[in-house]
Amino acid sequence: MAKILVVEDDLALSAGLCFALDEAGHLTAAAYTCQKARQLLKTGQFDLVILDVNLPDGNGFDICRECKSSAPERPVIFLTANDLERDELNGFDLGADDYITKPFRIQVLKRRVEAVLRRGTAGSDCFDDGFLRLDFQALTAARNGERLSITPNEYKLLRLLTANAGAVMTRRLLLEKLWDSGGNFIDDHTLTVTMNRLRAKIEDAGHTYIQTVRGMGYVWTGDQE
């Protein structure tokens, strides 16, 4: 069971969403304004936020930015009538895990909620598919049984990617999250070099884990042997 915050100012739609998600075994709370959403986020521990963009006292983009700043691991799904490409890209740039436009089908939404919740728990401490093993608690990595030398920044990158498997991690978001051991900012060139070096370490001709999404960022796809 996940605790889900639904931020939607259409009262009928909000009630329908909460009913459907509660029926699916989750526990929901509703907010109709940015102010109420902020209050609930301060006092409640939510596993997922479903977020409209257009709200009476602000916009969901600001709420998403605040969510990801205070709890980067907490997934956010936009559910909105804003279907312009720039809005969708803005949502992903802010760290959203999914962006769903209205109208939508409730059964599809429920499936996408479950997928995002699975991504949030999968790979957080360990990834092991028989070829590649990553242990983020012990900070060890092995490829085909052979120990790998992984730098702290590479571990950070791997953890971000595996914890959000299947979701595009934008370059902007990765740059915000990655800092070297001395606290220095990682620039765009360094991110590219680190990603290429990491791929060379964990992948081979038969095992591909990281896919480049041109113009956006990267996605952890898992082994596609």
LUMGU-818864 format. One record per residue (C-alpha): x negated, y negated, z; residue in one letter; residue number from 1. Coordinates in Angstrom, 3 decimals, always signed. Layout:
BEGIN
<<X Y Z> "A" NUM>
...
***
This chain:
BEGIN
<<+0.000 +0.000 +0.000> "M" 1>
<<-1.306 -3.415 -0.979> "A" 2>
<<-0.311 -6.778 +0.470> "K" 3>
<<+0.543 -9.059 -2.456> "I" 4>
<<+1.190 -12.801 -2.520> "L" 5>
<<+3.606 -13.872 -5.277> "V" 6>
<<+3.291 -17.575 -6.135> "V" 7>
<<+6.262 -18.400 -8.377> "E" 8>
<<+8.655 -21.373 -8.208> "D" 9>
<<+11.502 -19.656 -10.075> "D" 10>
<<+13.395 -18.271 -7.070> "L" 11>
<<+15.274 -15.587 -9.003> "A" 12>
<<+12.115 -14.365 -10.726> "L" 13>
<<+10.178 -14.439 -7.458> "S" 14>
<<+12.858 -12.341 -5.746> "A" 15>
<<+12.852 -9.861 -8.626> "G" 16>
<<+9.068 -9.539 -8.589> "L" 17>
<<+8.945 -9.035 -4.837> "C" 18>
<<+11.731 -6.440 -4.981> "F" 19>
<<+10.021 -4.460 -7.751> "A" 20>
<<+6.633 -4.524 -6.027> "L" 21>
<<+8.105 -3.651 -2.624> "D" 22>
<<+9.965 -0.771 -4.279> "E" 23>
<<+6.625 +0.411 -5.689> "A" 24>
<<+5.288 +0.706 -2.138> "G" 25>
<<+3.594 -2.659 -1.677> "H" 26>
<<+4.232 -5.441 +0.838> "L" 27>
<<+4.943 -8.845 -0.689> "T" 28>
<<+5.126 -12.439 +0.487> "A" 29>
<<+6.544 -15.267 -1.610> "A" 30>
<<+5.368 -18.847 -2.068> "A" 31>
<<+7.178 -21.373 -4.253> "Y" 32>
<<+4.653 -24.228 -4.030> "T" 33>
<<+0.896 -24.727 -3.916> "C" 34>
<<+1.198 -25.998 -0.351> "Q" 35>
<<+2.945 -22.834 +0.832> "K" 36>
<<+0.495 -20.639 -1.069> "A" 37>
<<-2.432 -22.345 +0.652> "R" 38>
<<-0.811 -21.880 +4.055> "Q" 39>
<<-0.209 -18.180 +3.478> "L" 40>
<<-3.711 -17.619 +2.114> "L" 41>
<<-5.195 -19.191 +5.255> "K" 42>
<<-3.193 -17.018 +7.635> "T" 43>
<<-2.676 -13.774 +5.710> "G" 44>
<<-5.044 -11.122 +4.377> "Q" 45>
<<-3.831 -10.414 +0.850> "F" 46>
<<-5.134 -7.698 -1.478> "D" 47>
<<-3.824 -9.425 -4.625> "L" 48>
<<-2.397 -12.794 -5.695> "V" 49>
<<+0.103 -13.068 -8.565> "I" 50>
<<+0.073 -16.675 -9.668> "L" 51>
<<+2.103 -18.974 -11.901> "D" 52>
<<+0.313 -21.931 -13.501> "V" 53>
<<+3.060 -24.574 -13.429> "N" 54>
<<+4.142 -25.254 -9.851> "L" 55>
<<+6.151 -28.182 -8.407> "P" 56>
<<+3.245 -29.723 -6.491> "D" 57>
<<+0.237 -28.707 -8.572> "G" 58>
<<-1.027 -25.898 -10.775> "N" 59>
<<-2.125 -22.351 -10.279> "G" 60>
<<-5.556 -22.969 -11.748> "F" 61>
<<-6.477 -24.910 -8.615> "D" 62>
<<-5.157 -22.119 -6.385> "I" 63>
<<-7.159 -19.553 -8.340> "C" 64>
<<-10.320 -21.625 -8.001> "R" 65>
<<-9.796 -21.850 -4.237> "E" 66>
<<-8.996 -18.133 -3.966> "C" 67>
<<-12.141 -17.102 -5.759> "K" 68>
<<-14.237 -19.547 -3.770> "S" 69>
<<-13.059 -18.217 -0.400> "S" 70>
<<-12.711 -14.526 -1.349> "A" 71>
<<-14.372 -13.663 -4.697> "P" 72>
<<-13.478 -9.990 -4.350> "E" 73>
<<-9.711 -10.659 -4.057> "R" 74>
<<-8.046 -10.099 -7.454> "P" 75>
<<-5.803 -12.716 -9.067> "V" 76>
<<-3.293 -12.119 -11.855> "I" 77>
<<-1.802 -15.084 -13.706> "F" 78>
<<+1.861 -14.634 -14.649> "L" 79>
<<+2.888 -17.684 -16.628> "T" 80>
<<+4.685 -19.137 -19.628> "A" 81>
<<+1.458 -20.926 -20.628> "N" 82>
<<+0.471 -18.842 -23.635> "D" 83>
<<-2.102 -21.126 -25.251> "L" 84>
<<-5.506 -19.553 -25.798> "E" 85>
<<-7.279 -22.358 -23.930> "R" 86>
<<-5.118 -21.723 -20.845> "D" 87>
<<-5.828 -18.000 -20.940> "E" 88>
<<-9.557 -18.583 -21.333> "L" 89>
<<-9.463 -21.116 -18.508> "N" 90>
<<-7.808 -18.521 -16.285> "G" 91>
<<-10.499 -15.951 -16.995> "F" 92>
<<-13.236 -18.567 -16.580> "D" 93>
<<-11.896 -19.248 -13.093> "L" 94>
<<-12.229 -15.568 -12.239> "G" 95>
<<-8.734 -14.211 -12.926> "A" 96>
<<-8.565 -10.437 -13.282> "D" 97>
<<-5.630 -10.501 -15.706> "D" 98>
<<-3.486 -13.053 -17.539> "Y" 99>
<<+0.100 -12.058 -18.375> "I" 100>
<<+2.440 -14.333 -20.325> "T" 101>
<<+6.208 -14.603 -19.951> "K" 102>
<<+8.464 -12.994 -20.990> "P" 103>
<<+7.117 -9.684 -19.730> "F" 104>
<<+8.333 -6.200 -18.852> "R" 105>
<<+8.384 -5.390 -15.170> "I" 106>
<<+7.160 -1.808 -15.675> "Q" 107>
<<+4.162 -3.074 -17.641> "V" 108>
<<+3.438 -5.639 -14.944> "L" 109>
<<+3.527 -2.929 -12.265> "K" 110>
<<+1.050 -0.822 -14.240> "R" 111>
<<-1.287 -3.772 -14.659> "R" 112>
<<-1.030 -4.555 -10.952> "V" 113>
<<-2.036 -0.972 -10.154> "E" 114>
<<-4.945 -1.171 -12.614> "A" 115>
<<-6.260 -4.371 -11.030> "V" 116>
<<-5.916 -2.929 -7.519> "L" 117>
<<-7.846 +0.182 -8.591> "R" 118>
<<-10.622 -1.981 -10.020> "R" 119>
<<-10.790 -3.863 -6.743> "G" 120>
<<-11.567 -0.690 -4.777> "T" 121>
<<-13.501 +1.335 -7.325> "A" 122>
<<-17.243 +1.090 -7.449> "G" 123>
<<-17.567 -1.263 -4.493> "S" 124>
<<-20.036 +0.975 -2.620> "D" 125>
<<-21.037 +3.632 -5.126> "C" 126>
<<-20.785 +4.534 -8.798> "F" 127>
<<-21.577 +8.075 -9.915> "D" 128>
<<-20.594 +9.687 -13.212> "D" 129>
<<-23.165 +12.486 -13.140> "G" 130>
<<-25.669 +10.604 -15.276> "F" 131>
<<-25.889 +7.236 -13.533> "L" 132>
<<-25.671 +6.883 -9.754> "R" 133>
<<-25.564 +3.484 -8.022> "L" 134>
<<-25.445 +3.211 -4.235> "D" 135>
<<-24.906 -0.407 -3.231> "F" 136>
<<-25.192 +0.239 +0.502> "Q" 137>
<<-28.517 +2.046 +0.267> "A" 138>
<<-29.604 -0.121 -2.704> "L" 139>
<<-30.688 +2.887 -4.734> "T" 140>
<<-30.126 +3.767 -8.375> "A" 141>
<<-30.879 +6.844 -10.455> "A" 142>
<<-30.460 +7.708 -14.133> "R" 143>
<<-30.242 +11.383 -15.011> "N" 144>
<<-31.802 +12.195 -11.620> "G" 145>
<<-34.718 +9.781 -12.048> "E" 146>
<<-35.037 +6.954 -9.526> "R" 147>
<<-34.745 +3.470 -11.045> "L" 148>
<<-36.420 +0.282 -9.913> "S" 149>
<<-33.613 -2.282 -9.663> "I" 150>
<<-34.141 -5.888 -8.579> "T" 151>
<<-31.818 -7.653 -6.078> "P" 152>
<<-30.249 -9.741 -8.840> "N" 153>
<<-29.667 -6.639 -10.928> "E" 154>
<<-27.888 -4.988 -7.973> "Y" 155>
<<-25.712 -8.101 -7.599> "K" 156>
<<-24.877 -7.996 -11.278> "L" 157>
<<-24.068 -4.288 -11.196> "L" 158>
<<-21.836 -4.681 -8.171> "R" 159>
<<-19.886 -7.524 -9.773> "L" 160>
<<-19.417 -5.547 -12.985> "L" 161>
<<-18.476 -2.195 -11.435> "T" 162>
<<-16.110 -3.765 -8.873> "A" 163>
<<-14.259 -5.399 -11.797> "N" 164>
<<-14.469 -2.488 -14.239> "A" 165>
<<-12.408 -3.059 -17.353> "G" 166>
<<-12.122 -6.810 -16.779> "A" 167>
<<-14.133 -9.400 -18.676> "V" 168>
<<-16.628 -11.125 -16.377> "M" 169>
<<-17.327 -14.469 -18.014> "T" 170>
<<-20.854 -15.836 -18.198> "R" 171>
<<-19.697 -18.878 -16.244> "R" 172>
<<-18.398 -16.726 -13.376> "L" 173>
<<-21.531 -14.569 -13.304> "L" 174>
<<-23.753 -17.650 -13.250> "L" 175>
<<-21.799 -18.971 -10.258> "E" 176>
<<-22.244 -15.705 -8.353> "K" 177>
<<-25.873 -14.893 -9.141> "L" 178>
<<-28.694 -16.481 -7.143> "W" 179>
<<-32.216 -15.186 -6.908> "D" 180>
<<-33.810 -14.081 -3.626> "S" 181>
<<-35.228 -17.559 -3.063> "G" 182>
<<-31.829 -19.223 -3.416> "G" 183>
<<-32.582 -20.646 -6.864> "N" 184>
<<-29.833 -20.932 -9.459> "F" 185>
<<-29.832 -18.405 -12.288> "I" 186>
<<-29.515 -20.175 -15.634> "D" 187>
<<-27.915 -18.914 -18.837> "D" 188>
<<-31.175 -17.697 -20.359> "H" 189>
<<-32.128 -15.803 -17.214> "T" 190>
<<-28.706 -14.122 -17.181> "L" 191>
<<-29.238 -12.902 -20.747> "T" 192>
<<-32.716 -11.585 -19.938> "V" 193>
<<-31.501 -9.886 -16.756> "T" 194>
<<-28.587 -8.253 -18.581> "M" 195>
<<-30.815 -6.943 -21.385> "N" 196>
<<-33.359 -5.596 -18.898> "R" 197>
<<-30.598 -3.940 -16.864> "L" 198>
<<-29.098 -2.262 -19.908> "R" 199>
<<-32.488 -0.863 -20.850> "A" 200>
<<-32.766 +0.675 -17.390> "K" 201>
<<-29.325 +2.261 -17.002> "I" 202>
<<-28.289 +3.088 -20.580> "E" 203>
<<-29.591 +5.393 -23.286> "D" 204>
<<-28.417 +6.407 -26.759> "A" 205>
<<-25.624 +8.566 -25.339> "G" 206>
<<-24.525 +6.469 -22.382> "H" 207>
<<-23.171 +2.915 -22.683> "T" 208>
<<-21.838 +1.067 -19.648> "Y" 209>
<<-21.818 -2.663 -20.419> "I" 210>
<<-20.064 -4.226 -23.406> "Q" 211>
<<-20.646 -7.774 -24.608> "T" 212>
<<-17.471 -9.741 -25.306> "V" 213>
<<-18.668 -12.329 -27.788> "R" 214>
<<-18.067 -15.888 -26.691> "G" 215>
<<-16.847 -14.858 -23.236> "M" 216>
<<-19.067 -12.537 -21.208> "G" 217>
<<-19.418 -8.876 -20.297> "Y" 218>
<<-17.220 -5.960 -19.279> "V" 219>
<<-18.134 -2.749 -17.451> "W" 220>
<<-16.628 +0.018 -19.584> "T" 221>
<<-18.178 +3.012 -17.843> "G" 222>
<<-19.847 +5.835 -19.720> "D" 223>
<<-18.626 +6.104 -23.291> "Q" 224>
<<-20.675 +9.133 -24.211> "E" 225>
***
